Amino acid sequence: MARIKFTLHGVASEIRKAEKKLRSMRSKVVKADQKKIDLNLRELETSYRRIRNICPLAETPIKPFGQWFRTKAN
């Protein structure tokens, strides 16, 4: 059986980058837009937590957020 590996580390790091950008521009916009940014930040945090919970840390600390599956024997 083949072992299939994939990781969501790239997705998690992109979420963190987006959070950082939103936090940096939050103080530069009007109040109404700050509320939109807060909602977006909340959703990004929720997405990050889901990824972290669904894909627990891998066996090695180098590649977190990974999943492993085995294919069926033919």
Gaussian input, Z-matrix of N, CA and C with variables (Angstrom, degrees):
# hf/3-21g

backbone

0 1
 N
 C     1     B1
 C     2     B2     1     A1
 N     3     B3     2     A2     1     D1
 C     4     B4     3     A3     2     D2
 C     5     B5     4     A4     3     D3
 N     6     B6     5     A5     4     D4
 C     7     B7     6     A6     5     D5
 C     8     B8     7     A7     6     D6
 N     9     B9     8     A8     7     D7
 C    10    B10     9     A9     8     D8
 C    11    B11    10    A10     9     D9
 N    12    B12    11    A11    10    D10
 C    13    B13    12    A12    11    D11
 C    14    B14    13    A13    12    D12
 N    15    B15    14    A14    13    D13
 C    16    B16    15    A15    14    D14
 C    17    B17    16    A16    15    D15
 N    18    B18    17    A17    16    D16
 C    19    B19    18    A18    17    D17
 C    20    B20    19    A19    18    D18
 N    21    B21    20    A20    19    D19
 C    22    B22    21    A21    20    D20
 C    23    B23    22    A22    21    D21
 N    24    B24    23    A23    22    D22
 C    25    B25    24    A24    23    D23
 C    26    B26    25    A25    24    D24
 N    27    B27    26    A26    25    D25
 C    28    B28    27    A27    26    D26
 C    29    B29    28    A28    27    D27
 N    30    B30    29    A29    28    D28
 C    31    B31    30    A30    29    D29
 C    32    B32    31    A31    30    D30
 N    33    B33    32    A32    31    D31
 C    34    B34    33    A33    32    D32
 C    35    B35    34    A34    33    D33
 N    36    B36    35    A35    34    D34
 C    37    B37    36    A36    35    D35
 C    38    B38    37    A37    36    D36
 N    39    B39    38    A38    37    D37
 C    40    B40    39    A39    38    D38
 C    41    B41    40    A40    39    D39
 N    42    B42    41    A41    40    D40
 C    43    B43    42    A42    41    D41
 C    44    B44    43    A43    42    D42
 N    45    B45    44    A44    43    D43
 C    46    B46    45    A45    44    D44
 C    47    B47    46    A46    45    D45
 N    48    B48    47    A47    46    D46
 C    49    B49    48    A48    47    D47
 C    50    B50    49    A49    48    D48
 N    51    B51    50    A50    49    D49
 C    52    B52    51    A51    50    D50
 C    53    B53    52    A52    51    D51
 N    54    B54    53    A53    52    D52
 C    55    B55    54    A54    53    D53
 C    56    B56    55    A55    54    D54
 N    57    B57    56    A56    55    D55
 C    58    B58    57    A57    56    D56
 C    59    B59    58    A58    57    D57
 N    60    B60    59    A59    58    D58
 C    61    B61    60    A60    59    D59
 C    62    B62    61    A61    60    D60
 N    63    B63    62    A62    61    D61
 C    64    B64    63    A63    62    D62
 C    65    B65    64    A64    63    D63
 N    66    B66    65    A65    64    D64
 C    67    B67    66    A66    65    D65
 C    68    B68    67    A67    66    D66
 N    69    B69    68    A68    67    D67
 C    70    B70    69    A69    68    D68
 C    71    B71    70    A70    69    D69
 N    72    B72    71    A71    70    D70
 C    73    B73    72    A72    71    D71
 C    74    B74    73    A73    72    D72
 N    75    B75    74    A74    73    D73
 C    76    B76    75    A75    74    D74
 C    77    B77    76    A76    75    D75
 N    78    B78    77    A77    76    D76
 C    79    B79    78    A78    77    D77
 C    80    B80    79    A79    78    D78
 N    81    B81    80    A80    79    D79
 C    82    B82    81    A81    80    D80
 C    83    B83    82    A82    81    D81
 N    84    B84    83    A83    82    D82
 C    85    B85    84    A84    83    D83
 C    86    B86    85    A85    84    D84
 N    87    B87    86    A86    85    D85
 C    88    B88    87    A87    86    D86
 C    89    B89    88    A88    87    D87
 N    90    B90    89    A89    88    D88
 C    91    B91    90    A90    89    D89
 C    92    B92    91    A91    90    D90
 N    93    B93    92    A92    91    D91
 C    94    B94    93    A93    92    D92
 C    95    B95    94    A94    93    D93
 N    96    B96    95    A95    94    D94
 C    97    B97    96    A96    95    D95
 C    98    B98    97    A97    96    D96
 N    99    B99    98    A98    97    D97
 C   100   B100    99    A99    98    D98
 C   101   B101   100   A100    99    D99
 N   102   B102   101   A101   100   D100
 C   103   B103   102   A102   101   D101
 C   104   B104   103   A103   102   D102
 N   105   B105   104   A104   103   D103
 C   106   B106   105   A105   104   D104
 C   107   B107   106   A106   105   D105
 N   108   B108   107   A107   106   D106
 C   109   B109   108   A108   107   D107
 C   110   B110   109   A109   108   D108
 N   111   B111   110   A110   109   D109
 C   112   B112   111   A111   110   D110
 C   113   B113   112   A112   111   D111
 N   114   B114   113   A113   112   D112
 C   115   B115   114   A114   113   D113
 C   116   B116   115   A115   114   D114
 N   117   B117   116   A116   115   D115
 C   118   B118   117   A117   116   D116
 C   119   B119   118   A118   117   D117
 N   120   B120   119   A119   118   D118
 C   121   B121   120   A120   119   D119
 C   122   B122   121   A121   120   D120
 N   123   B123   122   A122   121   D121
 C   124   B124   123   A123   122   D122
 C   125   B125   124   A124   123   D123
 N   126   B126   125   A125   124   D124
 C   127   B127   126   A126   125   D125
 C   128   B128   127   A127   126   D126
 N   129   B129   128   A128   127   D127
 C   130   B130   129   A129   128   D128
 C   131   B131   130   A130   129   D129
 N   132   B132   131   A131   130   D130
 C   133   B133   132   A132   131   D131
 C   134   B134   133   A133   132   D132
 N   135   B135   134   A134   133   D133
 C   136   B136   135   A135   134   D134
 C   137   B137   136   A136   135   D135
 N   138   B138   137   A137   136   D136
 C   139   B139   138   A138   137   D137
 C   140   B140   139   A139   138   D138
 N   141   B141   140   A140   139   D139
 C   142   B142   141   A141   140   D140
 C   143   B143   142   A142   141   D141
 N   144   B144   143   A143   142   D142
 C   145   B145   144   A144   143   D143
 C   146   B146   145   A145   144   D144
 N   147   B147   146   A146   145   D145
 C   148   B148   147   A147   146   D146
 C   149   B149   148   A148   147   D147
 N   150   B150   149   A149   148   D148
 C   151   B151   150   A150   149   D149
 C   152   B152   151   A151   150   D150
 N   153   B153   152   A152   151   D151
 C   154   B154   153   A153   152   D152
 C   155   B155   154   A154   153   D153
 N   156   B156   155   A155   154   D154
 C   157   B157   156   A156   155   D155
 C   158   B158   157   A157   156   D156
 N   159   B159   158   A158   157   D157
 C   160   B160   159   A159   158   D158
 C   161   B161   160   A160   159   D159
 N   162   B162   161   A161   160   D160
 C   163   B163   162   A162   161   D161
 C   164   B164   163   A163   162   D162
 N   165   B165   164   A164   163   D163
 C   166   B166   165   A165   164   D164
 C   167   B167   166   A166   165   D165
 N   168   B168   167   A167   166   D166
 C   169   B169   168   A168   167   D167
 C   170   B170   169   A169   168   D168
 N   171   B171   170   A170   169   D169
 C   172   B172   171   A171   170   D170
 C   173   B173   172   A172   171   D171
 N   174   B174   173   A173   172   D172
 C   175   B175   174   A174   173   D173
 C   176   B176   175   A175   174   D174
 N   177   B177   176   A176   175   D175
 C   178   B178   177   A177   176   D176
 C   179   B179   178   A178   177   D177
 N   180   B180   179   A179   178   D178
 C   181   B181   180   A180   179   D179
 C   182   B182   181   A181   180   D180
 N   183   B183   182   A182   181   D181
 C   184   B184   183   A183   182   D182
 C   185   B185   184   A184   183   D183
 N   186   B186   185   A185   184   D184
 C   187   B187   186   A186   185   D185
 C   188   B188   187   A187   186   D186
 N   189   B189   188   A188   187   D187
 C   190   B190   189   A189   188   D188
 C   191   B191   190   A190   189   D189
 N   192   B192   191   A191   190   D190
 C   193   B193   192   A192   191   D191
 C   194   B194   193   A193   192   D192
 N   195   B195   194   A194   193   D193
 C   196   B196   195   A195   194   D194
 C   197   B197   196   A196   195   D195
 N   198   B198   197   A197   196   D196
 C   199   B199   198   A198   197   D197
 C   200   B200   199   A199   198   D198
 N   201   B201   200   A200   199   D199
 C   202   B202   201   A201   200   D200
 C   203   B203   202   A202   201   D201
 N   204   B204   203   A203   202   D202
 C   205   B205   204   A204   203   D203
 C   206   B206   205   A205   204   D204
 N   207   B207   206   A206   205   D205
 C   208   B208   207   A207   206   D206
 C   209   B209   208   A208   207   D207
 N   210   B210   209   A209   208   D208
 C   211   B211   210   A210   209   D209
 C   212   B212   211   A211   210   D210
 N   213   B213   212   A212   211   D211
 C   214   B214   213   A213   212   D212
 C   215   B215   214   A214   213   D213
 N   216   B216   215   A215   214   D214
 C   217   B217   216   A216   215   D215
 C   218   B218   217   A217   216   D216
 N   219   B219   218   A218   217   D217
 C   220   B220   219   A219   218   D218
 C   221   B221   220   A220   219   D219

   B1=1.4480
   B2=1.5180
   B3=1.2917
   B4=1.4612
   B5=1.5215
   B6=1.2777
   B7=1.4543
   B8=1.5269
   B9=1.3075
   B10=1.4601
   B11=1.5184
   B12=1.3141
   B13=1.4659
   B14=1.5160
   B15=1.3050
   B16=1.4529
   B17=1.5214
   B18=1.3138
   B19=1.4509
   B20=1.5234
   B21=1.3132
   B22=1.4591
   B23=1.5179
   B24=1.3047
   B25=1.4617
   B26=1.5249
   B27=1.3265
   B28=1.4652
   B29=1.5230
   B30=1.3230
   B31=1.4599
   B32=1.5244
   B33=1.3269
   B34=1.4650
   B35=1.5244
   B36=1.3232
   B37=1.4641
   B38=1.5280
   B39=1.3340
   B40=1.4689
   B41=1.5260
   B42=1.3155
   B43=1.4655
   B44=1.5170
   B45=1.3165
   B46=1.4688
   B47=1.5341
   B48=1.3337
   B49=1.4619
   B50=1.5227
   B51=1.3346
   B52=1.4615
   B53=1.5263
   B54=1.3305
   B55=1.4625
   B56=1.5218
   B57=1.3105
   B58=1.4652
   B59=1.5331
   B60=1.3390
   B61=1.4657
   B62=1.5232
   B63=1.3448
   B64=1.4591
   B65=1.5258
   B66=1.3137
   B67=1.4727
   B68=1.5311
   B69=1.3235
   B70=1.4594
   B71=1.5300
   B72=1.3274
   B73=1.4640
   B74=1.5229
   B75=1.3154
   B76=1.4627
   B77=1.5239
   B78=1.3102
   B79=1.4720
   B80=1.5247
   B81=1.3210
   B82=1.4607
   B83=1.5299
   B84=1.3258
   B85=1.4622
   B86=1.5310
   B87=1.3285
   B88=1.4659
   B89=1.5264
   B90=1.3473
   B91=1.4664
   B92=1.5248
   B93=1.3294
   B94=1.4701
   B95=1.5241
   B96=1.3156
   B97=1.4623
   B98=1.5226
   B99=1.3178
   B100=1.4611
   B101=1.5222
   B102=1.3311
   B103=1.4618
   B104=1.5254
   B105=1.3420
   B106=1.4618
   B107=1.5278
   B108=1.3176
   B109=1.4652
   B110=1.5240
   B111=1.3326
   B112=1.4632
   B113=1.5272
   B114=1.3341
   B115=1.4639
   B116=1.5239
   B117=1.3255
   B118=1.4673
   B119=1.5216
   B120=1.3250
   B121=1.4593
   B122=1.5269
   B123=1.3169
   B124=1.4650
   B125=1.5269
   B126=1.3217
   B127=1.4627
   B128=1.5350
   B129=1.3243
   B130=1.4660
   B131=1.5209
   B132=1.3192
   B133=1.4656
   B134=1.5277
   B135=1.3271
   B136=1.4623
   B137=1.5278
   B138=1.3126
   B139=1.4722
   B140=1.5157
   B141=1.3226
   B142=1.4623
   B143=1.5242
   B144=1.3413
   B145=1.4673
   B146=1.5221
   B147=1.3245
   B148=1.4635
   B149=1.5203
   B150=1.3100
   B151=1.4705
   B152=1.5184
   B153=1.3208
   B154=1.4629
   B155=1.5256
   B156=1.3342
   B157=1.4602
   B158=1.5219
   B159=1.3197
   B160=1.4604
   B161=1.5227
   B162=1.3054
   B163=1.4599
   B164=1.5246
   B165=1.3175
   B166=1.4620
   B167=1.5229
   B168=1.2892
   B169=1.4607
   B170=1.5181
   B171=1.2851
   B172=1.4588
   B173=1.5271
   B174=1.3060
   B175=1.4628
   B176=1.5241
   B177=1.3057
   B178=1.4535
   B179=1.5246
   B180=1.3236
   B181=1.4579
   B182=1.5300
   B183=1.3291
   B184=1.4569
   B185=1.5334
   B186=1.3356
   B187=1.4593
   B188=1.5274
   B189=1.3235
   B190=1.4604
   B191=1.5207
   B192=1.2986
   B193=1.4569
   B194=1.5223
   B195=1.3003
   B196=1.4587
   B197=1.5133
   B198=1.3020
   B199=1.4530
   B200=1.5206
   B201=1.3402
   B202=1.4518
   B203=1.5068
   B204=1.3232
   B205=1.4355
   B206=1.5251
   B207=1.3200
   B208=1.4653
   B209=1.5260
   B210=1.3222
   B211=1.4595
   B212=1.5276
   B213=1.3168
   B214=1.4641
   B215=1.5316
   B216=1.3209
   B217=1.4658
   B218=1.5092
   B219=1.3172
   B220=1.4767
   B221=1.4926
   A1=109.64
   A2=114.91
   A3=120.55
   A4=109.02
   A5=114.78
   A6=120.70
   A7=108.17
   A8=115.63
   A9=121.23
   A10=108.35
   A11=116.46
   A12=121.13
   A13=109.49
   A14=116.01
   A15=120.34
   A16=107.74
   A17=115.28
   A18=120.00
   A19=109.43
   A20=115.87
   A21=122.03
   A22=110.74
   A23=116.91
   A24=120.77
   A25=111.18
   A26=117.49
   A27=120.85
   A28=111.86
   A29=115.98
   A30=120.67
   A31=109.97
   A32=116.12
   A33=120.32
   A34=111.47
   A35=117.31
   A36=119.30
   A37=111.25
   A38=117.71
   A39=120.50
   A40=111.04
   A41=117.24
   A42=120.66
   A43=109.81
   A44=116.78
   A45=120.63
   A46=111.40
   A47=117.60
   A48=120.64
   A49=111.15
   A50=116.46
   A51=120.77
   A52=110.54
   A53=116.94
   A54=120.21
   A55=110.91
   A56=115.31
   A57=119.72
   A58=111.01
   A59=116.94
   A60=120.80
   A61=111.51
   A62=115.78
   A63=119.12
   A64=111.46
   A65=116.72
   A66=119.92
   A67=111.47
   A68=116.93
   A69=119.60
   A70=111.79
   A71=118.10
   A72=119.52
   A73=112.87
   A74=118.00
   A75=121.69
   A76=112.52
   A77=117.95
   A78=120.91
   A79=112.59
   A80=117.99
   A81=121.79
   A82=113.61
   A83=117.89
   A84=120.69
   A85=110.78
   A86=115.83
   A87=121.25
   A88=110.07
   A89=115.78
   A90=121.95
   A91=113.30
   A92=117.12
   A93=119.99
   A94=111.06
   A95=116.26
   A96=119.82
   A97=111.63
   A98=117.58
   A99=120.26
   A100=110.80
   A101=116.56
   A102=119.90
   A103=110.78
   A104=116.88
   A105=120.43
   A106=110.54
   A107=115.34
   A108=119.75
   A109=110.27
   A110=117.33
   A111=120.57
   A112=111.19
   A113=116.33
   A114=119.73
   A115=111.06
   A116=116.31
   A117=119.95
   A118=110.82
   A119=117.19
   A120=120.57
   A121=111.14
   A122=115.73
   A123=119.73
   A124=110.46
   A125=116.96
   A126=120.46
   A127=111.91
   A128=116.58
   A129=119.32
   A130=110.63
   A131=116.81
   A132=120.23
   A133=110.57
   A134=116.77
   A135=120.60
   A136=110.70
   A137=116.44
   A138=120.76
   A139=111.06
   A140=116.31
   A141=120.25
   A142=110.50
   A143=117.31
   A144=120.52
   A145=110.75
   A146=117.82
   A147=120.17
   A148=111.36
   A149=116.57
   A150=119.84
   A151=109.79
   A152=116.89
   A153=121.00
   A154=111.02
   A155=118.23
   A156=120.75
   A157=112.79
   A158=117.19
   A159=120.45
   A160=111.08
   A161=116.74
   A162=121.51
   A163=108.60
   A164=117.94
   A165=119.32
   A166=111.24
   A167=114.90
   A168=119.69
   A169=110.67
   A170=114.86
   A171=121.01
   A172=110.09
   A173=114.96
   A174=120.09
   A175=111.21
   A176=116.68
   A177=120.32
   A178=108.79
   A179=118.05
   A180=119.76
   A181=114.24
   A182=117.76
   A183=120.69
   A184=110.76
   A185=117.92
   A186=121.49
   A187=110.47
   A188=118.82
   A189=118.76
   A190=111.82
   A191=115.93
   A192=124.41
   A193=111.96
   A194=118.09
   A195=121.17
   A196=112.03
   A197=115.88
   A198=122.76
   A199=107.76
   A200=115.85
   A201=121.55
   A202=108.46
   A203=116.98
   A204=122.59
   A205=107.64
   A206=115.58
   A207=121.14
   A208=107.97
   A209=115.68
   A210=119.69
   A211=108.75
   A212=115.41
   A213=121.18
   A214=109.31
   A215=114.86
   A216=119.94
   A217=108.86
   A218=116.43
   A219=120.32
   A220=111.38
   D1=137.61
   D2=178.40
   D3=-82.74
   D4=151.41
   D5=178.61
   D6=-108.59
   D7=121.76
   D8=-178.72
   D9=-101.43
   D10=128.79
   D11=179.67
   D12=-123.29
   D13=143.74
   D14=168.95
   D15=-151.88
   D16=161.32
   D17=-178.21
   D18=-134.63
   D19=148.92
   D20=177.07
   D21=-108.76
   D22=19.30
   D23=-178.77
   D24=-61.63
   D25=-38.36
   D26=178.94
   D27=-62.96
   D28=-40.29
   D29=178.89
   D30=-65.47
   D31=-43.97
   D32=-179.95
   D33=-63.13
   D34=-39.56
   D35=179.74
   D36=-69.86
   D37=-34.51
   D38=176.26
   D39=-66.60
   D40=-36.12
   D41=176.17
   D42=-62.62
   D43=-44.15
   D44=179.35
   D45=-64.19
   D46=-38.40
   D47=177.48
   D48=-63.91
   D49=-41.92
   D50=179.28
   D51=-64.13
   D52=-40.36
   D53=177.18
   D54=-61.05
   D55=-42.77
   D56=-179.03
   D57=-62.70
   D58=-43.25
   D59=178.80
   D60=-63.00
   D61=-44.29
   D62=-179.41
   D63=-64.30
   D64=-40.86
   D65=179.13
   D66=-64.43
   D67=-35.56
   D68=-178.57
   D69=-71.60
   D70=-32.50
   D71=-178.61
   D72=-92.26
   D73=-7.35
   D74=-176.39
   D75=-59.39
   D76=-41.13
   D77=-177.10
   D78=-74.69
   D79=-11.55
   D80=-176.29
   D81=-95.92
   D82=-1.40
   D83=-176.40
   D84=-114.63
   D85=168.03
   D86=-179.08
   D87=-73.01
   D88=166.80
   D89=-174.86
   D90=-56.88
   D91=-43.01
   D92=-178.44
   D93=-60.85
   D94=-40.73
   D95=178.56
   D96=-72.72
   D97=-28.28
   D98=176.52
   D99=-63.25
   D100=-36.19
   D101=177.55
   D102=-65.58
   D103=-39.88
   D104=176.93
   D105=-63.24
   D106=-42.60
   D107=179.37
   D108=-63.80
   D109=-39.78
   D110=178.00
   D111=-61.52
   D112=-41.15
   D113=177.69
   D114=-64.44
   D115=-41.90
   D116=178.16
   D117=-63.72
   D118=-41.17
   D119=178.52
   D120=-63.03
   D121=-40.26
   D122=179.02
   D123=-62.92
   D124=-42.98
   D125=179.51
   D126=-67.06
   D127=-38.60
   D128=177.33
   D129=-63.49
   D130=-41.03
   D131=178.98
   D132=-64.74
   D133=-39.98
   D134=177.30
   D135=-62.53
   D136=-43.41
   D137=178.77
   D138=-62.44
   D139=-42.97
   D140=179.64
   D141=-62.63
   D142=-42.65
   D143=179.59
   D144=-64.42
   D145=-39.04
   D146=178.40
   D147=-63.44
   D148=-44.03
   D149=178.53
   D150=-61.88
   D151=-43.71
   D152=-178.73
   D153=-64.19
   D154=-37.24
   D155=-178.68
   D156=-77.94
   D157=-38.13
   D158=-178.88
   D159=-72.41
   D160=-40.48
   D161=-178.57
   D162=-112.40
   D163=86.24
   D164=-178.56
   D165=-65.77
   D166=170.17
   D167=-178.42
   D168=-55.18
   D169=139.99
   D170=-179.79
   D171=-71.86
   D172=177.44
   D173=-179.66
   D174=-65.08
   D175=-30.44
   D176=177.61
   D177=-109.24
   D178=141.16
   D179=-178.20
   D180=-69.49
   D181=-8.04
   D182=-177.05
   D183=-73.59
   D184=-37.10
   D185=-175.60
   D186=-117.52
   D187=83.63
   D188=177.46
   D189=-77.93
   D190=169.16
   D191=177.63
   D192=60.69
   D193=47.62
   D194=-178.95
   D195=-113.35
   D196=160.38
   D197=175.63
   D198=-133.79
   D199=149.17
   D200=178.44
   D201=-129.66
   D202=137.58
   D203=178.20
   D204=-134.74
   D205=152.42
   D206=174.57
   D207=-112.26
   D208=137.52
   D209=-179.58
   D210=-81.22
   D211=158.43
   D212=178.28
   D213=-73.32
   D214=146.48
   D215=175.50
   D216=-73.91
   D217=137.43
   D218=-179.91
   D219=-80.85

